[in-house]
Amino acid sequence: MSLRLYKVTLGGAGASARTIHVMSETDVQAGDAAAPLMTSGEAILSIEEIEDDGTVMVDGPPAKSQAAELAPVTPGAAAAPDPSA
């Protein structure tokens, strides 16, 4: 998959909504990429894929995939064949 541009709207009780932009392969990973940019009490209100016309600056890096996060502790385990198969 390739990276796509997402607009993530954040908001909280009594606070006005704000929008951030992140690159991600999926909308779920866009939420993961937005999480470190959120402040206490904020929640994700919406995630929308938008066209990448080259004019939007992203606010944070893409989230790591689960395989990338596990690779340092279990090298090759994610790609290893299932021994019970």
N, C-alpha and C positions, 0 to 999 in steps of 0.2 A: 504494500500500500504506500501511497505517497502522502506527504503532509498537505493538509488543507487548512484554510484560515477560518477561525471561528470567532464569533462575537459572543461573549459571556456577560450576561447582566447579573450583577450582584446587588443585594439589598438586605436590610435588616429592619428590625422593629424601630420605628421612629426615625429612620435614616432614609435619605433619598437614594434612589437606585443609581448605580454607576456601571459603566461598561468597560470591559477590558477585552483585549484581543490576544489570542494564542494560536499557535500552529499545532496541529494534531492530526493523527491518522483517523480517529473516530471521535464522535461527540462525547462518548464516555471518557476518553483520554483527555479531551478538552477540559472537562470538569476537573480531572486530576491535575492538569497543568494550571488551572485557575486556583486550586486550593492554596498553594503557598502565597498567592497574592491577596488572599482574603484577610480582612481584619476580624477581630473578635466580634461575634454576634452576627456576622454576615452569612448569607445563604445564597446559593445559586438560584436565581429566579428563572433564567432561560439560557439555552445554548442554541445558537443558530449558525449554520455554515454560511459564510458570505464569500463573494467572489474576490479572489486575490488579484487586484488590479495593480499592485506594486506601490500603492500610496499609503497603505495602512501599516503603521509601526506596531510590532507585537510587544506585549508588556512583560512577557516571560518566556522561558524556554519550554519546549515540548516536554510532556511527561515521559518518563522512561516506561518501556513496556515491562510486563511482568518477567519475561524471559531475560531482559537486560538487567533487571534488578537482582534476579537470582543467579545470574552467570558467575559472579565472583565467589559465591559460596558453594555452588554446585555446578562446576564447569562440565558441560556436556550432558548433564542429567536431564535437562529439558528435551534434548534431542535423542536421548538414548531409547532404544526400542524397549517395549514393555516385555519383561522376561516371562510373564505369565501367558503371553499370546502365542 
